[in-house]
Amino acid sequence: MADARDAAPERAGYWLVPVLRGVLALIPAAVITFSPNHSPAFGLAVFGVWALVSGLVTGALALRRTSEATIRAIFGANAVTTVIAGILALTVAPSLALFTYLVSVWAAITGIAELIAGLRSRGRTAAARDWMTAGVLTALLALVFLLFPLDPVTAVGFLGAYFVVLGVFLVIGGFSLKWAERPATAGGAATGSEHS
């Protein structure tokens, strides 16, 4: 029997989590891309709605599709952090300072946490590579928002670019996980039929 530390931290069908998360990221990317309004209020509204929906939906789905307690705790904490960031974005008086601070703090916390989840799962699941990459992308967003003097247009633009890159990456990564699952499942079924 395999040691629990050697087992994959996600359950079958986990591929749906990154695909859904990617699609949810591409929606605000499109909204930002096609909107002429790049004010802090607009950026906070887009980020806030996305964070609420993404935190609730993909957070709940990730908790159902992961099996290891530590990984579940990391994704649960990320979901709660994202929902709180969404609530703050939609309820606090908008300003460029709030927008850059809120996005940078959210991105630092969730990016580092997802990177840790990926590092803990290396060698046990293909999803670990995707978690590390998404974590690095999100942490880089935090650095951009913290280190560069952004005006409203560039701040909202960087957020939109982040959503595009993350969304495309997660959709491709999710379907790659699905296609990798299929041969393993077919092989398992064949092995089971040989023993029956």
KOLLO-944979 format. One record per residue (C-alpha): residue number from 1; residue in three letters; y, z, x. Coordinates in steps of 0.001 Angstrom, whole numbers. Layout:
     k     r        yy        zz        xx
   NUM   ALA         Y         Z         X
...
! end
This chain:
     k     r        yy        zz        xx
     1   MET         0         0         0
     2   ALA      3433      -986      1377
     3   ASP      5881      1729      2341
     4   ALA      8757      2101      -168
     5   ARG     11222      1305      2620
     6   ASP      9485     -2050      3156
     7   ALA      9609     -3052      -510
     8   ALA     12284     -5435     -1778
     9   PRO     15150     -3453     -3306
    10   GLU     15567     -5871     -6201
    11   ARG     13310     -6735     -9126
    12   ALA     12089    -10173    -10182
    13   GLY     14824    -12117    -11899
    14   TYR     17582    -10583     -9762
    15   TRP     18910    -14116     -9115
    16   LEU     20697    -13943    -12469
    17   VAL     23054    -11221    -11149
    18   PRO     24743    -13315     -8417
    19   VAL     24820    -16410    -10637
    20   LEU     26583    -14527    -13441
    21   ARG     28855    -12796    -10956
    22   GLY     29725    -16159     -9411
    23   VAL     30497    -17755    -12773
    24   LEU     32706    -14786    -13692
    25   ALA     34608    -15255    -10401
    26   LEU     35126    -18973    -11003
    27   ILE     36865    -18336    -14348
    28   PRO     39899    -16477    -12899
    29   ALA     39863    -18952     -9994
    30   ALA     40417    -21765    -12496
    31   VAL     43040    -19762    -14425
    32   ILE     45027    -19102    -11229
    33   THR     44634    -22674     -9960
    34   PHE     45954    -24287    -13126
    35   SER     48717    -21795    -13897
    36   PRO     52267    -22321    -12625
    37   ASN     52891    -18575    -13034
    38   HIS     52101    -16640     -9863
    39   SER     53993    -13455    -10647
    40   PRO     52606     -9986     -9863
    41   ALA     52233     -9363    -13610
    42   PHE     50126    -12512    -13945
    43   GLY     48044    -11632    -10876
    44   LEU     47419     -8113    -12152
    45   ALA     46490     -9395    -15621
    46   VAL     43987    -11925    -14252
    47   PHE     42525     -9440    -11779
    48   GLY     42422     -6687    -14427
    49   VAL     40553     -8724    -17039
    50   TRP     38139    -10055    -14425
    51   ALA     37517     -6577    -12971
    52   LEU     36802     -5044    -16377
    53   VAL     34391     -7777    -17457
    54   SER     32732     -8210    -14073
    55   GLY     32403     -4486    -13448
    56   LEU     30806     -3832    -16822
    57   VAL     28591     -6909    -17141
    58   THR     27341     -7516    -13621
    59   GLY     27308     -3791    -12859
    60   ALA     24981     -3082    -15773
    61   LEU     22811     -6102    -14954
    62   ALA     22602     -5177    -11254
    63   LEU     21477     -1655    -12156
    64   ARG     18699     -3101    -14333
    65   ARG     17585     -5604    -11692
    66   THR     17539     -3341     -8606
    67   SER     14824      -805     -7940
    68   GLU     15793      1123     -4794
    69   ALA     17825      4266     -5550
    70   THR     20343      3811     -2724
    71   ILE     21043       168     -3572
    72   ARG     21374      1067     -7265
    73   ALA     23843      3827     -6326
    74   ILE     25926      1422     -4226
    75   PHE     26102     -1200     -6963
    76   GLY     26755      1458     -9594
    77   ALA     29646      2847     -7534
    78   ASN     31003      -673     -7009
    79   ALA     30861     -1332    -10748
    80   VAL     32735      1893    -11546
    81   THR     35334      1172     -8837
    82   THR     35844     -2342    -10203
    83   VAL     36257     -1136    -13794
    84   ILE     38767      1538    -12716
    85   ALA     40720     -1072    -10737
    86   GLY     40737     -3305    -13807
    87   ILE     42046      -521    -16047
    88   LEU     44810       313    -13559
    89   ALA     45768     -3356    -13198
    90   LEU     46163     -3682    -16971
    91   THR     47920      -386    -17694
    92   VAL     50311       407    -14798
    93   ALA     53747     -1236    -14669
    94   PRO     53338     -4469    -12672
    95   SER     54901     -4949     -9254
    96   LEU     54031     -6810     -6074
    97   ALA     53451     -3499     -4267
    98   LEU     50968     -2357     -6926
    99   PHE     49207     -5723     -6952
   100   THR     48703     -5870     -3179
   101   TYR     47808     -2183     -2882
   102   LEU     45339     -2187     -5782
   103   VAL     43553     -5362     -4694
   104   SER     43374     -4255     -1047
   105   VAL     41967      -800     -1857
   106   TRP     39457     -2234     -4355
   107   ALA     38387     -4961     -1899
   108   ALA     38005     -2515      1007
   109   ILE     35846       -80      -977
   110   THR     33597     -2612     -2686
   111   GLY     33389     -4988       277
   112   ILE     32291     -2307      2736
   113   ALA     29821      -864       203
   114   GLU     28225     -4270      -438
   115   LEU     28044     -4942      3289
   116   ILE     26212     -1615      3724
   117   ALA     23779     -2586       937
   118   GLY     23041     -5833      2757
   119   LEU     22584     -4156      6132
   120   ARG     20194     -1576      4631
   121   SER     18096     -4341      3059
   122   ARG     17834     -6757      5980
   123   GLY     14329     -8091      6477
   124   ARG     13192     -6962      3009
   125   THR     14941     -9447       752
   126   ALA     16804    -12753       943
   127   ALA     19502    -11136     -1217
   128   ALA     20533     -8972      1764
   129   ARG     22141    -11973      3452
   130   ASP     24154    -12702       298
   131   TRP     25233     -9052       -22
   132   MET     26422     -9009      3589
   133   THR     28349    -12265      3205
   134   ALA     29961    -11232       -82
   135   GLY     30821     -7870      1445
   136   VAL     32484     -9509      4451
   137   LEU     34436    -11935      2217
   138   THR     35696     -9057        82
   139   ALA     36577     -6915      3097
   140   LEU     38496     -9881      4568
   141   LEU     40483    -10094      1322
   142   ALA     41419     -6439      1823
   143   LEU     42599     -7161      5373
   144   VAL     44701    -10134      4244
   145   PHE     46381     -8057      1537
   146   LEU     46938     -5130      3916
   147   LEU     48066     -6896      7079
   148   PHE     50127     -9874      5910
   149   PRO     53553     -9692      4251
   150   LEU     52684    -11519      1031
   151   ASP     55092    -12776     -1595
   152   PRO     53868    -13082     -5207
   153   VAL     52866    -16744     -4892
   154   THR     50787    -16279     -1746
   155   ALA     49253    -13004     -2980
   156   VAL     48058    -14543     -6244
   157   GLY     47044    -17690     -4355
   158   PHE     44910    -15720     -1886
   159   LEU     43230    -13922     -4792
   160   GLY     42468    -17273     -6432
   161   ALA     41082    -18665     -3169
   162   TYR     38879    -15579     -2796
   163   PHE     37511    -16085     -6306
   164   VAL     36738    -19754     -5569
   165   VAL     34896    -19064     -2315
   166   LEU     33024    -16032     -3668
   167   GLY     32141    -17763     -6931
   168   VAL     30715    -20891     -5321
   169   PHE     28852    -18853     -2697
   170   LEU     27280    -16510     -5272
   171   VAL     26191    -19293     -7627
   172   ILE     24519    -21194     -4774
   173   GLY     22993    -17981     -3394
   174   GLY     21705    -16937     -6815
   175   PHE     19976    -20245     -7483
   176   SER     18523    -20170     -3964
   177   LEU     16992    -16779     -4808
   178   LYS     15592    -18213     -8050
   179   TRP     14000    -21178     -6278
   180   ALA     12584    -18861     -3609
   181   GLU     11056    -16653     -6346
   182   ARG      9265    -19537     -8050
   183   PRO      6772    -20459     -5272
   184   ALA      6042    -16774     -4640
   185   THR      5333    -16236     -8346
   186   ALA      3187    -19352     -8510
   187   GLY      1306    -18222     -5398
   188   GLY       762    -14795     -6911
   189   ALA      -560    -16347    -10129
   190   ALA     -2904    -18576     -8166
   191   THR     -4175    -15641     -6141
   192   GLY     -4739    -13648     -9317
   193   SER     -6661    -16499    -10914
   194   GLU     -8911    -16809     -7861
   195   HIS     -9985    -13181     -8248
   196   SER    -10637    -13360    -11978
! end
